Amino acid sequence: MARAKTFSLGDTYDGILSDLVRNGRFGTETEAVRAGIRMLADHELNIEALGREIQTADSEIEAGLGKEYATGADILKDVMHES
């Protein structure tokens, strides 16, 4: 069972939270906080996935599998023609 939490957001964030409920975006402040925490959790998962992709790319480059480009325009042309 979830337990009640008590914390202070500070005036700025408390005002934003109140506005979200007052404007009808969320039914309660709890709903808004839950949505924010879900967004933060999703963001963290995306950051972790990006880190793994960067590690994979770095390993490929170290193994000589990278592709060199003369200019930024060449990179853009290559990227725009990927399917």
C-alpha positions as a printed Julia matrix, in Angstrom:
83×3 Matrix{Float64}:
  0.0    0.0     0.0
  1.28   3.44   -0.88
  2.08   5.74    1.97
  1.46   9.47    2.08
  4.38  11.71    1.22
  5.0   15.19    2.51
  7.32  17.54    0.68
  7.7   21.17   -0.26
  7.85  22.21   -3.91
  8.66  25.85   -3.35
  6.49  28.75   -4.46
  7.19  28.48   -8.19
  6.42  24.79   -8.55
  3.54  24.93   -6.09
  1.96  27.61   -8.27
  2.48  25.55  -11.42
  0.91  22.53   -9.75
 -2.1   24.55   -8.61
 -2.53  26.01  -12.1
 -2.48  22.55  -13.67
 -5.4   21.51  -11.5
 -7.26  24.83  -11.65
 -7.05  24.87  -15.47
 -8.43  21.34  -15.67
 -5.31  19.67  -17.02
 -5.38  17.3   -14.03
 -8.15  16.43  -11.6
 -5.93  16.55   -8.54
 -2.44  17.63   -7.57
 -1.63  13.96   -6.95
 -2.48  13.12  -10.57
 -0.19  15.9   -11.77
  2.69  14.75   -9.58
  2.23  11.14  -10.74
  2.31  12.29  -14.38
  5.5   14.24  -13.71
  7.16  11.25  -12.07
  6.13   9.01  -15.0
  7.66  11.52  -17.41
 10.86  11.61  -15.36
 11.03   7.8   -15.28
 10.54   7.66  -19.07
 13.23  10.31  -19.53
 15.67   8.33  -17.38
 15.01   5.17  -19.41
 15.63   7.1   -22.62
 18.9    8.5   -21.25
 20.04   4.99  -20.3
 19.15   3.66  -23.77
 21.02   6.53  -25.4
 24.07   5.76  -23.26
 23.99   2.14  -24.42
 23.69   3.24  -28.05
 26.65   5.59  -27.63
 28.73   2.78  -26.1
 27.83   0.51  -29.01
 28.76   3.2   -31.53
 32.05   3.9   -29.75
 32.88   0.18  -29.84
 32.09   0.03  -33.56
 34.31   3.04  -34.22
 37.16   1.51  -32.21
 36.75  -1.69  -34.26
 37.19   0.32  -37.45
 33.55   0.08  -38.48
 32.98   3.83  -38.55
 32.46   5.89  -41.67
 34.39   9.11  -42.22
 32.84  12.15  -43.84
 34.61  15.13  -45.39
 31.92  17.65  -44.49
 28.75  18.06  -42.5
 26.86  18.29  -45.78
 28.07  14.8   -46.67
 26.75  13.46  -43.37
 23.4   15.15  -43.94
 23.14  13.75  -47.46
 23.86  10.24  -46.17
 21.37  10.54  -43.31
 18.62  11.94  -45.54
 18.98   9.01  -47.95
 18.7    6.29  -45.29
 15.57   4.2   -45.54
